[in-house]
């Protein structure tokens, strides 16, 4: 594990948490957003980026 990889994962985790909160708020307010919104799409993308960052941390 390298320091830059760790920092990247931390940034991606922060980005995911921020977008998850935005998506949660949008779903609370907009009862018609059952098919997804730009906030939920951004959250999914942040989740994928975080997954990749964490996988890079586990590689030797």
PDB file of N, CA, C and O in Angstrom:
ATOM      1  N   UNK A   1       0.842  -1.166   0.000  1.00  0.00           N
ATOM      2  CA  UNK A   1       0.000   0.000   0.000  1.00  0.00           C
ATOM      3  C   UNK A   1       0.893   1.237   0.000  1.00  0.00           C
ATOM      4  O   UNK A   1       1.806   1.368   0.815  1.00  0.00           O
ATOM      5  N   UNK A   2       0.609   2.125  -0.921  1.00  0.00           N
ATOM      6  CA  UNK A   2       1.380   3.361  -1.014  1.00  0.00           C
ATOM      7  C   UNK A   2       0.538   4.521  -0.489  1.00  0.00           C
ATOM      8  O   UNK A   2      -0.692   4.477  -0.493  1.00  0.00           O
ATOM      9  N   UNK A   3       1.234   5.550  -0.043  1.00  0.00           N
ATOM     10  CA  UNK A   3       0.555   6.708   0.543  1.00  0.00           C
ATOM     11  C   UNK A   3      -0.380   7.368  -0.460  1.00  0.00           C
ATOM     12  O   UNK A   3      -1.494   7.748  -0.101  1.00  0.00           O
ATOM     13  N   UNK A   4       0.050   7.511  -1.707  1.00  0.00           N
ATOM     14  CA  UNK A   4      -0.803   8.163  -2.700  1.00  0.00           C
ATOM     15  C   UNK A   4      -2.063   7.347  -2.984  1.00  0.00           C
ATOM     16  O   UNK A   4      -3.124   7.914  -3.246  1.00  0.00           O
ATOM     17  N   UNK A   5      -1.952   6.022  -2.931  1.00  0.00           N
ATOM     18  CA  UNK A   5      -3.130   5.174  -3.113  1.00  0.00           C
ATOM     19  C   UNK A   5      -4.099   5.341  -1.950  1.00  0.00           C
ATOM     20  O   UNK A   5      -5.315   5.371  -2.137  1.00  0.00           O
ATOM     21  N   UNK A   6      -3.547   5.449  -0.756  1.00  0.00           N
ATOM     22  CA  UNK A   6      -4.373   5.641   0.431  1.00  0.00           C
ATOM     23  C   UNK A   6      -5.104   6.983   0.369  1.00  0.00           C
ATOM     24  O   UNK A   6      -6.296   7.059   0.667  1.00  0.00           O
ATOM     25  N   UNK A   7      -4.394   8.028  -0.015  1.00  0.00           N
ATOM     26  CA  UNK A   7      -5.016   9.348  -0.132  1.00  0.00           C
ATOM     27  C   UNK A   7      -6.103   9.358  -1.206  1.00  0.00           C
ATOM     28  O   UNK A   7      -7.147   9.986  -1.033  1.00  0.00           O
ATOM     29  N   UNK A   8      -5.854   8.667  -2.307  1.00  0.00           N
ATOM     30  CA  UNK A   8      -6.852   8.578  -3.373  1.00  0.00           C
ATOM     31  C   UNK A   8      -8.117   7.875  -2.874  1.00  0.00           C
ATOM     32  O   UNK A   8      -9.231   8.311  -3.164  1.00  0.00           O
ATOM     33  N   UNK A   9      -7.940   6.796  -2.130  1.00  0.00           N
ATOM     34  CA  UNK A   9      -9.092   6.073  -1.583  1.00  0.00           C
ATOM     35  C   UNK A   9      -9.856   6.943  -0.590  1.00  0.00           C
ATOM     36  O   UNK A   9     -11.086   6.909  -0.549  1.00  0.00           O
ATOM     37  N   UNK A  10      -9.137   7.713   0.202  1.00  0.00           N
ATOM     38  CA  UNK A  10      -9.798   8.606   1.158  1.00  0.00           C
ATOM     39  C   UNK A  10     -10.602   9.685   0.438  1.00  0.00           C
ATOM     40  O   UNK A  10     -11.713  10.015   0.855  1.00  0.00           O
ATOM     41  N   UNK A  11     -10.049  10.232  -0.634  1.00  0.00           N
ATOM     42  CA  UNK A  11     -10.767  11.239  -1.422  1.00  0.00           C
ATOM     43  C   UNK A  11     -12.011  10.636  -2.064  1.00  0.00           C
ATOM     44  O   UNK A  11     -13.075  11.256  -2.077  1.00  0.00           O
ATOM     45  N   UNK A  12     -11.873   9.421  -2.596  1.00  0.00           N
ATOM     46  CA  UNK A  12     -13.017   8.758  -3.215  1.00  0.00           C
ATOM     47  C   UNK A  12     -14.091   8.433  -2.182  1.00  0.00           C
ATOM     48  O   UNK A  12     -15.283   8.519  -2.480  1.00  0.00           O
ATOM     49  N   UNK A  13     -13.681   8.063  -0.980  1.00  0.00           N
ATOM     50  CA  UNK A  13     -14.645   7.779   0.089  1.00  0.00           C
ATOM     51  C   UNK A  13     -15.399   9.049   0.474  1.00  0.00           C
ATOM     52  O   UNK A  13     -16.612   9.021   0.678  1.00  0.00           O
ATOM     53  N   UNK A  14     -14.682  10.148   0.570  1.00  0.00           N
ATOM     54  CA  UNK A  14     -15.325  11.426   0.893  1.00  0.00           C
ATOM     55  C   UNK A  14     -16.310  11.826  -0.210  1.00  0.00           C
ATOM     56  O   UNK A  14     -17.423  12.273   0.069  1.00  0.00           O
ATOM     57  N   UNK A  15     -15.889  11.660  -1.453  1.00  0.00           N
ATOM     58  CA  UNK A  15     -16.766  11.985  -2.589  1.00  0.00           C
ATOM     59  C   UNK A  15     -18.017  11.108  -2.570  1.00  0.00           C
ATOM     60  O   UNK A  15     -19.121  11.594  -2.817  1.00  0.00           O
ATOM     61  N   UNK A  16     -17.844   9.813  -2.277  1.00  0.00           N
ATOM     62  CA  UNK A  16     -18.992   8.911  -2.219  1.00  0.00           C
ATOM     63  C   UNK A  16     -19.966   9.334  -1.124  1.00  0.00           C
ATOM     64  O   UNK A  16     -21.173   9.397  -1.359  1.00  0.00           O
ATOM     65  N   UNK A  17     -19.455   9.624   0.065  1.00  0.00           N
ATOM     66  CA  UNK A  17     -20.336  10.020   1.165  1.00  0.00           C
ATOM     67  C   UNK A  17     -21.089  11.309   0.847  1.00  0.00           C
ATOM     68  O   UNK A  17     -22.270  11.439   1.171  1.00  0.00           O
ATOM     69  N   UNK A  18     -20.412  12.250   0.219  1.00  0.00           N
ATOM     70  CA  UNK A  18     -21.059  13.506  -0.160  1.00  0.00           C
ATOM     71  C   UNK A  18     -22.176  13.260  -1.165  1.00  0.00           C
ATOM     72  O   UNK A  18     -23.281  13.778  -1.005  1.00  0.00           O
ATOM     73  N   UNK A  19     -21.896  12.479  -2.192  1.00  0.00           N
ATOM     74  CA  UNK A  19     -22.917  12.224  -3.210  1.00  0.00           C
ATOM     75  C   UNK A  19     -24.036  11.342  -2.674  1.00  0.00           C
ATOM     76  O   UNK A  19     -25.180  11.468  -3.109  1.00  0.00           O
ATOM     77  N   UNK A  20     -23.726  10.450  -1.735  1.00  0.00           N
ATOM     78  CA  UNK A  20     -24.766   9.610  -1.133  1.00  0.00           C
ATOM     79  C   UNK A  20     -25.746  10.466  -0.337  1.00  0.00           C
ATOM     80  O   UNK A  20     -26.952  10.223  -0.370  1.00  0.00           O
ATOM     81  N   UNK A  21     -25.238  11.455   0.369  1.00  0.00           N
ATOM     82  CA  UNK A  21     -26.123  12.355   1.121  1.00  0.00           C
ATOM     83  C   UNK A  21     -27.008  13.161   0.175  1.00  0.00           C
ATOM     84  O   UNK A  21     -28.195  13.352   0.443  1.00  0.00           O
ATOM     85  N   UNK A  22     -26.438  13.629  -0.920  1.00  0.00           N
ATOM     86  CA  UNK A  22     -27.235  14.375  -1.901  1.00  0.00           C
ATOM     87  C   UNK A  22     -28.321  13.497  -2.513  1.00  0.00           C
ATOM     88  O   UNK A  22     -29.459  13.934  -2.685  1.00  0.00           O
ATOM     89  N   UNK A  23     -27.966  12.267  -2.838  1.00  0.00           N
ATOM     90  CA  UNK A  23     -28.943  11.341  -3.418  1.00  0.00           C
ATOM     91  C   UNK A  23     -30.043  11.025  -2.413  1.00  0.00           C
ATOM     92  O   UNK A  23     -31.218  10.963  -2.773  1.00  0.00           O
ATOM     93  N   UNK A  24     -29.665  10.827  -1.164  1.00  0.00           N
ATOM     94  CA  UNK A  24     -30.658  10.534  -0.126  1.00  0.00           C
ATOM     95  C   UNK A  24     -31.633  11.699   0.038  1.00  0.00           C
ATOM     96  O   UNK A  24     -32.842  11.495   0.144  1.00  0.00           O
ATOM     97  N   UNK A  25     -31.101  12.918   0.057  1.00  0.00           N
ATOM     98  CA  UNK A  25     -31.962  14.093   0.182  1.00  0.00           C
ATOM     99  C   UNK A  25     -32.906  14.223  -1.001  1.00  0.00           C
ATOM    100  O   UNK A  25     -34.080  14.550  -0.832  1.00  0.00           O
ATOM    101  N   UNK A  26     -32.398  13.968  -2.190  1.00  0.00           N
ATOM    102  CA  UNK A  26     -33.239  14.057  -3.390  1.00  0.00           C
ATOM    103  C   UNK A  26     -34.361  13.030  -3.342  1.00  0.00           C
ATOM    104  O   UNK A  26     -35.498  13.337  -3.700  1.00  0.00           O
ATOM    105  N   UNK A  27     -34.053  11.815  -2.902  1.00  0.00           N
ATOM    106  CA  UNK A  27     -35.071  10.771  -2.834  1.00  0.00           C
ATOM    107  C   UNK A  27     -36.109  11.063  -1.750  1.00  0.00           C
ATOM    108  O   UNK A  27     -37.261  10.647  -1.873  1.00  0.00           O
ATOM    109  N   UNK A  28     -35.719  11.767  -0.700  1.00  0.00           N
ATOM    110  CA  UNK A  28     -36.680  12.164   0.334  1.00  0.00           C
ATOM    111  C   UNK A  28     -37.651  13.212  -0.196  1.00  0.00           C
ATOM    112  O   UNK A  28     -38.852  13.150   0.066  1.00  0.00           O
ATOM    113  N   UNK A  29     -37.116  14.177  -0.945  1.00  0.00           N
ATOM    114  CA  UNK A  29     -37.904  15.312  -1.422  1.00  0.00           C
ATOM    115  C   UNK A  29     -38.746  14.952  -2.638  1.00  0.00           C
ATOM    116  O   UNK A  29     -39.911  15.339  -2.725  1.00  0.00           O
ATOM    117  N   UNK A  30     -38.169  14.221  -3.565  1.00  0.00           N
ATOM    118  CA  UNK A  30     -38.826  13.925  -4.844  1.00  0.00           C
ATOM    119  C   UNK A  30     -39.402  12.515  -4.811  1.00  0.00           C
ATOM    120  O   UNK A  30     -38.679  11.541  -5.023  1.00  0.00           O
ATOM    121  N   UNK A  31     -40.677  12.405  -4.551  1.00  0.00           N
ATOM    122  CA  UNK A  31     -41.334  11.095  -4.446  1.00  0.00           C
ATOM    123  C   UNK A  31     -41.490  10.415  -5.814  1.00  0.00           C
ATOM    124  O   UNK A  31     -41.802   9.226  -5.879  1.00  0.00           O
ATOM    125  N   UNK A  32     -41.277  11.152  -6.891  1.00  0.00           N
ATOM    126  CA  UNK A  32     -41.419  10.593  -8.234  1.00  0.00           C
ATOM    127  C   UNK A  32     -40.085  10.150  -8.832  1.00  0.00           C
ATOM    128  O   UNK A  32     -40.030   9.783 -10.005  1.00  0.00           O
ATOM    129  N   UNK A  33     -39.034  10.178  -8.059  1.00  0.00           N
ATOM    130  CA  UNK A  33     -37.694   9.839  -8.548  1.00  0.00           C
ATOM    131  C   UNK A  33     -37.420   8.345  -8.393  1.00  0.00           C
ATOM    132  O   UNK A  33     -36.356   7.962  -7.908  1.00  0.00           O
ATOM    133  N   UNK A  34     -38.356   7.506  -8.794  1.00  0.00           N
ATOM    134  CA  UNK A  34     -38.186   6.060  -8.632  1.00  0.00           C
ATOM    135  C   UNK A  34     -37.267   5.467  -9.698  1.00  0.00           C
ATOM    136  O   UNK A  34     -36.693   4.399  -9.487  1.00  0.00           O
ATOM    137  N   UNK A  35     -37.122   6.129 -10.817  1.00  0.00           N
ATOM    138  CA  UNK A  35     -36.281   5.616 -11.908  1.00  0.00           C
ATOM    139  C   UNK A  35     -34.853   6.122 -11.826  1.00  0.00           C
ATOM    140  O   UNK A  35     -34.022   5.776 -12.665  1.00  0.00           O
ATOM    141  N   UNK A  36     -34.563   6.928 -10.835  1.00  0.00           N
ATOM    142  CA  UNK A  36     -33.211   7.452 -10.693  1.00  0.00           C
ATOM    143  C   UNK A  36     -33.146   8.920 -11.057  1.00  0.00           C
ATOM    144  O   UNK A  36     -33.994   9.447 -11.777  1.00  0.00           O
ATOM    145  N   UNK A  37     -32.126   9.555 -10.546  1.00  0.00           N
ATOM    146  CA  UNK A  37     -31.908  10.979 -10.783  1.00  0.00           C
ATOM    147  C   UNK A  37     -30.433  11.189 -11.084  1.00  0.00           C
ATOM    148  O   UNK A  37     -29.632  10.257 -11.018  1.00  0.00           O
ATOM    149  N   UNK A  38     -30.089  12.420 -11.414  1.00  0.00           N
ATOM    150  CA  UNK A  38     -28.669  12.685 -11.658  1.00  0.00           C
ATOM    151  C   UNK A  38     -27.861  12.509 -10.376  1.00  0.00           C
ATOM    152  O   UNK A  38     -26.683  12.156 -10.430  1.00  0.00           O
ATOM    153  N   UNK A  39     -28.487  12.755  -9.218  1.00  0.00           N
ATOM    154  CA  UNK A  39     -27.793  12.560  -7.949  1.00  0.00           C
ATOM    155  C   UNK A  39     -27.526  11.078  -7.671  1.00  0.00           C
ATOM    156  O   UNK A  39     -26.450  10.723  -7.191  1.00  0.00           O
ATOM    157  N   UNK A  40     -28.489  10.223  -7.968  1.00  0.00           N
ATOM    158  CA  UNK A  40     -28.263   8.791  -7.740  1.00  0.00           C
ATOM    159  C   UNK A  40     -27.246   8.236  -8.736  1.00  0.00           C
ATOM    160  O   UNK A  40     -26.461   7.352  -8.395  1.00  0.00           O
ATOM    161  N   UNK A  41     -27.260   8.749  -9.952  1.00  0.00           N
ATOM    162  CA  UNK A  41     -26.270   8.309 -10.941  1.00  0.00           C
ATOM    163  C   UNK A  41     -24.861   8.717 -10.515  1.00  0.00           C
ATOM    164  O   UNK A  41     -23.917   7.938 -10.643  1.00  0.00           O
ATOM    165  N   UNK A  42     -24.727   9.931 -10.014  1.00  0.00           N
ATOM    166  CA  UNK A  42     -23.428  10.403  -9.534  1.00  0.00           C
ATOM    167  C   UNK A  42     -22.958   9.570  -8.350  1.00  0.00           C
ATOM    168  O   UNK A  42     -21.770   9.274  -8.222  1.00  0.00           O
ATOM    169  N   UNK A  43     -23.889   9.197  -7.492  1.00  0.00           N
ATOM    170  CA  UNK A  43     -23.562   8.363  -6.333  1.00  0.00           C
ATOM    171  C   UNK A  43     -23.080   6.981  -6.776  1.00  0.00           C
ATOM    172  O   UNK A  43     -22.118   6.450  -6.222  1.00  0.00           O
ATOM    173  N   UNK A  44     -23.744   6.403  -7.765  1.00  0.00           N
ATOM    174  CA  UNK A  44     -23.322   5.091  -8.271  1.00  0.00           C
ATOM    175  C   UNK A  44     -21.916   5.162  -8.858  1.00  0.00           C
ATOM    176  O   UNK A  44     -21.103   4.260  -8.652  1.00  0.00           O
ATOM    177  N   UNK A  45     -21.636   6.233  -9.587  1.00  0.00           N
ATOM    178  CA  UNK A  45     -20.312   6.402 -10.178  1.00  0.00           C
ATOM    179  C   UNK A  45     -19.250   6.547  -9.085  1.00  0.00           C
ATOM    180  O   UNK A  45     -18.173   5.957  -9.175  1.00  0.00           O
ATOM    181  N   UNK A  46     -19.561   7.328  -8.063  1.00  0.00           N
ATOM    182  CA  UNK A  46     -18.623   7.502  -6.954  1.00  0.00           C
ATOM    183  C   UNK A  46     -18.388   6.178  -6.237  1.00  0.00           C
ATOM    184  O   UNK A  46     -17.279   5.903  -5.778  1.00  0.00           O
ATOM    185  N   UNK A  47     -19.423   5.366  -6.144  1.00  0.00           N
ATOM    186  CA  UNK A  47     -19.292   4.045  -5.521  1.00  0.00           C
ATOM    187  C   UNK A  47     -18.355   3.153  -6.326  1.00  0.00           C
ATOM    188  O   UNK A  47     -17.520   2.449  -5.757  1.00  0.00           O
ATOM    189  N   UNK A  48     -18.492   3.181  -7.642  1.00  0.00           N
ATOM    190  CA  UNK A  48     -17.604   2.373  -8.492  1.00  0.00           C
ATOM    191  C   UNK A  48     -16.161   2.845  -8.378  1.00  0.00           C
ATOM    192  O   UNK A  48     -15.242   2.029  -8.303  1.00  0.00           O
ATOM    193  N   UNK A  49     -15.958   4.169  -8.364  1.00  0.00           N
ATOM    194  CA  UNK A  49     -14.605   4.709  -8.227  1.00  0.00           C
ATOM    195  C   UNK A  49     -13.989   4.316  -6.886  1.00  0.00           C
ATOM    196  O   UNK A  49     -12.808   3.975  -6.818  1.00  0.00           O
ATOM    197  N   UNK A  50     -14.783   4.365  -5.826  1.00  0.00           N
ATOM    198  CA  UNK A  50     -14.294   3.968  -4.504  1.00  0.00           C
ATOM    199  C   UNK A  50     -13.923   2.492  -4.487  1.00  0.00           C
ATOM    200  O   UNK A  50     -12.898   2.117  -3.917  1.00  0.00           O
ATOM    201  N   UNK A  51     -14.740   1.660  -5.101  1.00  0.00           N
ATOM    202  CA  UNK A  51     -14.449   0.226  -5.165  1.00  0.00           C
ATOM    203  C   UNK A  51     -13.113  -0.025  -5.847  1.00  0.00           C
ATOM    204  O   UNK A  51     -12.320  -0.844  -5.382  1.00  0.00           O
ATOM    205  N   UNK A  52     -12.861   0.669  -6.937  1.00  0.00           N
ATOM    206  CA  UNK A  52     -11.593   0.496  -7.661  1.00  0.00           C
ATOM    207  C   UNK A  52     -10.404   0.987  -6.838  1.00  0.00           C
ATOM    208  O   UNK A  52      -9.343   0.362  -6.838  1.00  0.00           O
ATOM    209  N   UNK A  53     -10.584   2.096  -6.144  1.00  0.00           N
ATOM    210  CA  UNK A  53      -9.500   2.611  -5.297  1.00  0.00           C
ATOM    211  C   UNK A  53      -9.166   1.632  -4.179  1.00  0.00           C
ATOM    212  O   UNK A  53      -7.995   1.402  -3.876  1.00  0.00           O
ATOM    213  N   UNK A  54     -10.191   1.060  -3.571  1.00  0.00           N
ATOM    214  CA  UNK A  54      -9.962   0.098  -2.492  1.00  0.00           C
ATOM    215  C   UNK A  54      -9.314  -1.181  -3.015  1.00  0.00           C
ATOM    216  O   UNK A  54      -8.494  -1.786  -2.326  1.00  0.00           O
ATOM    217  N   UNK A  55      -9.673  -1.592  -4.218  1.00  0.00           N
ATOM    218  CA  UNK A  55      -9.053  -2.780  -4.812  1.00  0.00           C
ATOM    219  C   UNK A  55      -7.566  -2.538  -5.064  1.00  0.00           C
ATOM    220  O   UNK A  55      -6.751  -3.440  -4.868  1.00  0.00           O
ATOM    221  N   UNK A  56      -7.205  -1.325  -5.498  1.00  0.00           N
ATOM    222  CA  UNK A  56      -5.793  -1.002  -5.713  1.00  0.00           C
ATOM    223  C   UNK A  56      -5.014  -1.039  -4.394  1.00  0.00           C
ATOM    224  O   UNK A  56      -3.831  -1.382  -4.380  1.00  0.00           O
ATOM    225  N   UNK A  57      -5.668  -0.690  -3.301  1.00  0.00           N
ATOM    226  CA  UNK A  57      -4.997  -0.749  -1.997  1.00  0.00           C
ATOM    227  C   UNK A  57      -4.644  -2.179  -1.612  1.00  0.00           C
ATOM    228  O   UNK A  57      -3.624  -2.418  -0.964  1.00  0.00           O
ATOM    229  N   UNK A  58      -5.480  -3.125  -2.006  1.00  0.00           N
ATOM    230  CA  UNK A  58      -5.273  -4.521  -1.612  1.00  0.00           C
ATOM    231  C   UNK A  58      -4.234  -5.230  -2.467  1.00  0.00           C
ATOM    232  O   UNK A  58      -3.714  -6.271  -2.067  1.00  0.00           O
ATOM    233  N   UNK A  59      -3.926  -4.685  -3.630  1.00  0.00           N
ATOM    234  CA  UNK A  59      -2.919  -5.324  -4.483  1.00  0.00           C
ATOM    235  C   UNK A  59      -1.534  -5.143  -3.869  1.00  0.00           C
ATOM    236  O   UNK A  59      -1.219  -4.084  -3.326  1.00  0.00           O
ATOM    237  N   UNK A  60      -0.708  -6.189  -3.961  1.00  0.00           N
ATOM    238  CA  UNK A  60       0.651  -6.085  -3.392  1.00  0.00           C
ATOM    239  C   UNK A  60       1.561  -5.164  -4.180  1.00  0.00           C
ATOM    240  O   UNK A  60       2.724  -4.985  -3.816  1.00  0.00           O
TER     241      UNK A  60
END
